[in-house]
Amino acid sequence: STMQKFGLLVFCSLGLMWDGIPMVWFDVPIATSRYFVSLIIIIFLVTSLVFRNRRARKWSLWETIPAAFFVWIFLVSIISSSLFYPQPLNGWLFAIYSVVPLLLVFVLRITAITADDLIVVINGTSLFVCVLIWINFLTDFNILADFQRQATTDVGLERVVVYKTQISFAAAVYFQRAVTGIRIADVAKNGVLFLFIFATLAVIVESRLTLAALLLSILIFVIFFLRGRRQFVVLASGSIMSLIVLPIFLWKYIEQFLRYENYISDDQSIQWRILTTRYYNNIFESTYGFGFGVMSGGVERD
């Protein structure tokens, strides 16, 4: 339907704009792009509420839970910023955009988008971003300069960190389709797309946590959801292919692991995560488990 096509366009736009694409190409900060996304979501929320009142439609569980969670975070932010960490309104209110995506369910309600449609959106936008990443990597078109980050494990290496969660999800979907496909053409197509996305994650994005999550999800799927001869074929062929894949894509990570005497204590990236966990644990302890809600330094620092 026309509304469904409109919904697909909306979700493609929201997903890309949340990471700043294409706004950063017009010198618009990523935070500003996310404000715009939040504004669109709020417009859909208001529209959904207006139509609900006119039609006397009841709230579903899938609407109630994210809405209640959003209200809870908002209330925690008010109380925390008044009692535990006193600050003016502009010290935290501008960061509320970070939890507005909880209300995306109301966009789903208006556009009648299904779960299958969302998978199409994530797969399509992920492939689009992967193409941009490779263009940025192989050519002089530095179109993703705003997303380049200094690697903590390799001095001089700049990773491209953009859309990595969605890309890893798309990789898992294409793997599942490849190993469960019936037609040879579908298996080959999905297998090639999986390898393309996996290469993007391993060679350019270089997020160890994302790669580990992807590989773990693949292993769980093969062990618990594949059955019979297909499971045996996938495990056997996967073991053989790993002898090729590991040296090409993953040897760098294995070498890093072997280089340290104590991987957890010597790796700077892991240490930052440990320090972050301790820092926020102390906050929850000092607020009696209440938390801190959302925090911001204001528009100019958000």
Salt bridges, closest charged atoms under 4 A:
GLU63 OE2 - ARG52 NH2 2.76
GLU63 OE2 - ARG109 NE 2.98
ASP154 OD2 - LYS252 NZ 3.16
ASP186 OD2 - ARG183 NH1 3.99
GLU206 OE1 - LYS252 NZ 3.26
GLU255 OE1 - ARG259 NH1 3.19
ASP267 OD1 - ARG208 NH1 2.87
